[in-house]
Amino acid sequence: HVVPPPSSTIEAYLLLETAHADRQVWVTRQALAHQIIHRNTLTLQYNRLMLEKAQGMLHTADQFVGKVCTTVRQSGVTATFEHAM
């Protein structure tokens, strides 16, 4: 950036304050980026927890299907599905 030399005290003050304000904008953007990363990390951890829960429920459902298949097989009844409209 080319910064023209100030020609008055007020100009010097405003120029310096503007530079400080610009810097603060970048500090804020950096803080926001860190917060977004933190939020995304928490979301990832939550999604992993939900995945583990779903895998457990799927395992339970698979066991139930296996028990039902065994019961049907042992009953000697053929499992057929007739669809009526």
C-alpha positions as CSV (number, residue, x, y, z in Angstrom):
1,H,0.0,0.0,0.0
2,V,1.2,3.5,-0.8
3,V,0.4,5.8,2.0
4,P,0.5,9.5,1.3
5,P,2.1,11.6,4.0
6,P,-0.5,13.4,6.1
7,S,-0.7,17.2,5.8
8,S,-2.4,17.8,9.1
9,T,-2.7,16.5,12.6
10,I,-6.3,15.3,12.0
11,E,-5.3,13.6,8.8
12,A,-2.4,11.8,10.6
13,Y,-4.8,10.8,13.4
14,L,-7.5,9.5,11.0
15,L,-4.9,7.6,8.9
16,L,-3.5,5.9,11.9
17,E,-6.9,5.1,13.3
18,T,-8.0,3.6,9.9
19,A,-4.9,1.4,9.9
20,H,-5.7,0.2,13.4
21,A,-9.3,-0.4,12.4
22,D,-8.2,-2.4,9.4
23,R,-5.9,-4.5,11.6
24,Q,-8.8,-5.1,14.0
25,V,-11.0,-6.3,11.1
26,W,-8.3,-8.9,10.3
27,V,-8.0,-9.9,14.0
28,T,-11.8,-10.4,14.0
29,R,-11.7,-12.4,10.8
30,Q,-9.0,-14.6,12.3
31,A,-11.1,-15.2,15.4
32,L,-14.1,-16.0,13.3
33,A,-12.1,-18.5,11.3
34,H,-10.9,-20.2,14.5
35,Q,-14.5,-20.3,15.8
36,I,-15.7,-21.9,12.6
37,I,-13.0,-24.5,12.8
38,H,-14.0,-25.2,16.5
39,R,-17.7,-25.5,15.5
40,N,-16.8,-27.8,12.6
41,T,-14.7,-30.0,15.0
42,L,-17.6,-30.2,17.4
43,T,-20.0,-31.1,14.6
44,L,-17.6,-33.8,13.4
45,Q,-17.4,-35.3,16.9
46,Y,-21.2,-35.2,17.2
47,N,-21.6,-36.9,13.8
48,R,-19.1,-39.6,14.8
49,L,-21.1,-40.2,17.9
50,M,-24.3,-40.5,15.9
51,L,-22.5,-42.9,13.5
52,E,-21.5,-45.1,16.3
53,K,-25.0,-45.1,17.7
54,A,-26.4,-45.9,14.3
55,Q,-23.9,-48.8,13.9
56,G,-25.0,-50.2,17.3
57,M,-28.7,-49.9,16.3
58,L,-27.9,-51.6,12.9
59,H,-26.1,-54.4,14.7
60,T,-29.2,-54.9,17.0
61,A,-31.5,-54.8,14.0
62,D,-29.3,-57.4,12.2
63,Q,-29.5,-59.7,15.2
64,F,-33.3,-59.3,15.3
65,V,-33.6,-60.2,11.6
66,G,-31.4,-63.2,12.2
67,K,-33.6,-64.4,15.1
68,V,-36.8,-63.9,13.0
69,C,-35.3,-65.8,10.1
70,T,-34.3,-68.7,12.4
71,T,-37.8,-68.7,14.0
72,V,-39.5,-68.7,10.6
73,R,-37.2,-71.5,9.3
74,Q,-37.8,-73.6,12.4
75,S,-41.6,-73.2,12.1
76,G,-41.6,-74.8,8.7
77,V,-43.9,-72.1,7.3
78,T,-42.8,-70.6,4.0
79,A,-42.6,-66.9,4.2
80,T,-44.3,-65.4,1.1
81,F,-45.7,-61.9,0.5
82,E,-48.8,-61.4,-1.4
83,H,-49.5,-57.9,-2.3
84,A,-53.2,-56.9,-2.7
85,M,-54.2,-53.7,-4.4
